[in-house]
Amino acid sequence: MAVCVAIIGKDNSPKYFCCLNPDEELSFQYKVLSSLDIVEEKLNPPANKGQSANESRELYLGMLYSLETHKVYGYITNTKIKFIIVVDSTNMALRDNEIRSMFRKLHSEYADIVCNPFYIPGEQICSKSFDVNIKNIMTGTV
């Protein structure tokens, strides 16, 4: 389903990065980090639209952008942690509600790892069980 998952902190620093193909990791890092500009645009709309930034906003940001080979989706938590999922654009069977479900599962896994008393807030996430759970979400085996 997904080929890359990233968790980005409030200060736009990567906290977790996972790719199914390690050879393409640098390319995916570029795609993920370049999507952060679009996330910022969606979070801070122009003032002339008549909507305040404090109105109820949805956590799921939708598709941020599409490339020939991949589509990049975004999600942001109430604490400004950003989740980015990159999917293969040739996968036409993947619907929007499945992407939302992946983000909900990812958010749940993130909440579990942050609640771990041994996790230091703001540090990179280094956990083998978290890696396994994220790869299960990415491949749809959860």
Summary of the structure (lengths in Angstrom):
residues: 142
radius of gyration: 15.0
end to end distance: 11.7
largest distance: 46.6
contacts: 375
relative contact order: 0.20
helix: 39%
strand: 24%
